[in-house]
Amino acid sequence: MAKEYPGKKVHVKRAIAEGDYVVLHCHQEWPGDRDWAGIDIFRFDAAGRVVEHWDVLQPVPETSANANTMF
């Protein structure tokens, strides 16, 4: 992805670990595109290798209907 999107930045806002799972809440800055909010969920095996991965992305709106933020 770094070759395809040079200049892309990912800022981890929250990291949560429990048992075999790690969840990352990230602010992603894509060059030439809008910013995105992302969640990545990883499951690790006993050797510490990622064996499953799920993710979801949502565009960060330019304006919000309330005072809450994506991050």
C-alpha positions as CSV (number, residue, x, y, z in Angstrom):
1,M,0.0,0.0,0.0
2,A,2.9,2.3,0.6
3,K,4.0,2.0,-3.0
4,E,0.4,2.6,-4.3
5,Y,-0.3,5.5,-2.0
6,P,2.9,7.3,-1.2
7,G,2.3,9.9,1.5
8,K,-0.5,8.0,3.2
9,K,-0.4,8.4,7.0
10,V,-2.1,6.4,9.7
11,H,-2.5,7.8,13.2
12,V,-3.4,5.2,15.8
13,K,-5.9,6.9,18.2
14,R,-6.7,3.9,20.4
15,A,-5.3,0.4,20.8
16,I,-7.2,-2.2,22.8
17,A,-5.8,-5.7,23.5
18,E,-7.7,-8.5,25.1
19,G,-6.7,-12.2,24.9
20,D,-5.9,-13.1,21.3
21,Y,-7.3,-9.9,19.9
22,V,-6.0,-6.4,19.2
23,V,-8.3,-3.6,18.0
24,L,-6.9,-0.4,16.5
25,H,-8.9,2.8,16.0
26,C,-7.1,4.9,13.4
27,H,-7.2,8.3,11.6
28,Q,-6.1,7.7,8.0
29,E,-4.9,10.4,5.7
30,W,-4.9,9.4,2.1
31,P,-3.1,11.6,-0.4
32,G,-5.6,13.3,-2.8
33,D,-8.5,11.9,-1.0
34,R,-10.6,12.7,2.1
35,D,-9.6,11.5,5.6
36,W,-11.0,8.2,6.9
37,A,-11.7,6.7,10.3
38,G,-10.8,3.0,10.5
39,I,-11.1,0.1,12.8
40,D,-8.8,-2.9,12.4
41,I,-9.3,-6.1,14.4
42,F,-6.6,-8.7,14.5
43,R,-6.6,-12.2,16.1
44,F,-3.2,-13.7,16.9
45,D,-2.2,-17.4,17.4
46,A,-0.1,-18.7,20.3
47,A,3.1,-17.9,18.4
48,G,2.1,-14.2,18.0
49,R,1.2,-14.4,14.3
50,V,-1.8,-12.7,12.8
51,V,-4.3,-15.4,11.8
52,E,-7.4,-13.3,11.1
53,H,-8.0,-9.6,10.2
54,W,-11.1,-7.6,9.8
55,D,-11.5,-3.9,9.1
56,V,-14.0,-1.2,8.4
57,L,-13.5,2.3,7.0
58,Q,-15.7,5.4,7.1
59,P,-15.1,8.8,5.6
60,V,-14.6,11.6,8.1
61,P,-17.3,14.1,7.4
62,E,-16.4,17.7,6.6
63,T,-19.0,18.9,9.1
64,S,-20.7,17.1,12.0
65,A,-24.3,17.3,13.1
66,N,-23.1,17.4,16.7
67,A,-20.0,18.2,18.8
68,N,-18.8,14.6,18.9
69,T,-15.8,13.8,16.8
70,M,-14.7,10.6,15.0
71,F,-11.7,10.3,17.3
